[in-house]
Amino acid sequence: MYNTIKTIVLGSIFLLSSFNSYAVFPEYNGTPVIVQHLGKLDWPPDVIHSEPPPHPSLTQLVSNDVNDLHGDLSCELIISTPGNYHMALKDAIYGTTEPSHVGLIEQTGTPSQFKVSICWSTSPPISIEQIMAEKLQFKNISMIGRPSLVMAPGSVMNTLIANGQADGATKQAIFSNRGNVMLVRHDKFIDGPEQITNICDLGRPEVRVVTPNPDLEPGSFGNFSGTIYNVAAQNNFGCDAQELYDSIFQWNPTLLDLTKYDNPYNIDDVKSVFGRGPTPQGTGAKWVASSRIMHRDIPYALCHDQADVGIIFYHQARYIKETMAATGCNLDIIPLGGTIDDPQPLPGNKVGTIFIAKVMGSYAKKVNDTRDDIYDFLTTSPVWEQILLKHGMVR
């Protein structure tokens, strides 16, 4: 649990659009309940096979993601990047039919033994630690090696440059998002009497709000929680911004029996903490937080009825809505300015930018050459701009 009182400085987290000028978010001292994974969501793999692959596959949805792959693995070119735009990066690296793009890995990467092996992680911004450790752990797998290319939000990139880890001369913006939206469980609110229509509805006692983890993903948490406060403060929705913020982020689960949360194998007891199961504890936890990776945990909490609504990047909300619909989890997007097809972020709705830079250090010539190809594509190619637009982002 998280009892630390924090003040998050906006200007050091992301570049903001001109109307997002708040310098400091309000403090919080509430305690969220952490997302509990009682199962898994069926995320699609990067490469979709029309037929079973000719090679052996041990992947199982629940029991064997990476449990039976062990050891230290490495690639020649390692990319460390935030995960929120993974759908666009996948198209850039593997290729896509719309727009027509062969894919960087086909042009420069692993299909030929004479090309460079490429690996990339899409996670919270961990590049500072990953470059220092030259290692990244996934269950039983350690990916060994120093990243040579890094993408990050402004504050992380500035730290990388100040640390001498990234080359400041190569820092460039590769995309901006189109602000944040509310992602809402369809069955609970859109068709029901307790419909969510604007930011003020998040303050209702029965509305469960899910956010990134405030300690492990402070940048995303600051972005989304600050959007709640600032959109309410800078627009006439009829509620007090501080009262709205406090109703969520000063919440403390003193009325919940959290001992029932200790044993994840007692599913009914765990569900009770979220207001579900045969003996629900009221309406459940008001504030639910991600366990580690918000672009996986927020949709999990919504689809598994641990929360009702989350603030999230517009492009992520689009991808999550479309992807989860195939699994039977129906979600709806409520814009915070503009429409679903054409978001126009309201004042206070934070717009963020992601940067790219080359990592300092010595690498083999073929690694440097391939890194240059990827860097040039993400900073100059009109095809990359089309890929971004397809997924709801802009250059």
Secondary structure, DSSP 4 states (H G I P E B T S, - for coil): -----B--BGGGTS---TT----BPPPB---PEEP--SS---PPPSS--SS--SS----BTTTBSSTT--EEEE-SEEEEEESTTHHHHHHHHH-BTTTTB--HHHHHSTTSTTS--EEEEEESS-HHHHHHHTEEEETTEEEES--SEEEEEHHHHHHHHHTTSB-GGG-EEEEE---EEEEEEIIIIITSTT---SGGGGGSTT--EEE--TTTSHHHHHHHHHHHHHHHHHS-SSS-HHHHHHHHHT---TTS-GGGGS-TT-HHHHHHHTT-SSS--TT--SEEE-SS-HHHHHHHHHHTTS-SEEEEEHHHHHHHHHHHHTTT--EEEEESSB-SSSB-PPTT----EEEEEEBSS---HHHHHHHHHHHHHHHH-HHHHHHHHHTT-B-
